[in-house]
Amino acid sequence: MDFTFTEDQLAFKEAIGRFLMVEAPPEMLREIWETDEGRSPELRRKMAEQGLTALSVPEEQGGLGMDDVAWSLLTQELGYYAIPDSMADTAYVAAGLLAALPEATPDRNALLERIAEGSIRIAVAHGISPLVADVHMADKVLVHYEGEVHLVSKEALACQRNTSIDSSRRLSRIQFQPDSSSRILGAEAGTSVWAETLNRGVLAVAGQSLGLAQRMLDLSVDYAVQRKQFGKPIGSFQAVKHKMADVAGAIEFAKPVLYRAAYALASGEARADLHVSHAKLACCKAAWLSARHGIQVHGAMGYTWEADLQMFMKRAWALNASWGTREFHQNRIADIVLSDGAPIGPQFTFGD
């Protein structure tokens, strides 16, 4: 079995990285943070022109039909550049949910086509997260209610804005009164659809967290080379080297876990829950460690508005509890691996 990425996949990741490096420098992110909406329609339009909103939309609705593995690469880039836009919620999580609906579902195809075009924002309100991102700008909201899937406009919701430590995350608590007109899928079929949606949301957070971990490591290494004490760069001191090495190790250990989870989702494996939760824990741990050691390397100035580190550090902290807390994912893993007759061992790594 070939575990390497194809040349096309690597070229895709590199191209997205170059695009975001030019279009989303830290100084621009600060400007977006300070706006009322916290979003840049211009940046969103440019991402749509690059085809990012069409990635996982089926080809029948004008998309590229790419799978979860592609998103495991893209979300790392979104995290590395701390993109202040919940594009993955619409283009990956919501698109995956809509694609899983029966083709006869009203508005299904039209919504997927609009996602591919980049002309719609769809927020996803899953029961796992009491705070919903980007409801304030959403054209539609997909709401989880006792297993049912409801599609509503934001005007039909009672929303209470909730501040976040990460100024780019615009969160709201919502109240929703369901009725038959908003229900597009019943609980019996909706339960499995929401289970897949949860996993996609978790995978998106894991990928972004890994990208954040790498960016904070790069910032810390750059600072350690430039900052001098006793006439030497602080990066030459063994204590600093050890901290950076610990972060680099955590990132490298988390990467295959993320890719394994993406493969499990793309392949529809029965134990996808296990791999996705493992990815969330490993990637968020790497981001948390990178933030902690990064702030120690930078010193107190790392917390200041002028330091780029604080932007990525706050995003890592905010994402840590998104789409399920650490305890939730630990329990989900324990329920699987500690069950009677659990298929545990290297011979089951890529088994059903």
Buried (B, 14 or more C-beta within 10 A) or exposed (E): EEEEBEEEBEEBBEEBBEBBEEBBEBEBBBEBBEEEEBBBEEBBEBBBEBBBBBBBBBEEBBBBBBBBBBBBBBBBBBBBBBBBBBBBBBBBBBBBBBBBBEEEBEEBBEBBBBBBBBEBBBBBBBEBBEBBBBBBBBBBBBBBBEBBBBBBEBEBBEBEEEEBEBBBBBBBBBEBEEEEEBBBBEEEBBBEBBEBBBBBBBBBBBBBBBBBBBBBBBBBBEBBEEBEEEEEBBBEBEEBBEBBEBBBEBBEEBBEBBBBBBBBBBBEBEBBBBBBBBBBBBBBBBBBBBBBBBBEBBEEEBEEEEBBBBBBBBBBBBBBBBBBBBEBBBEBBEEBEEEEEEBEEEEEEEEE
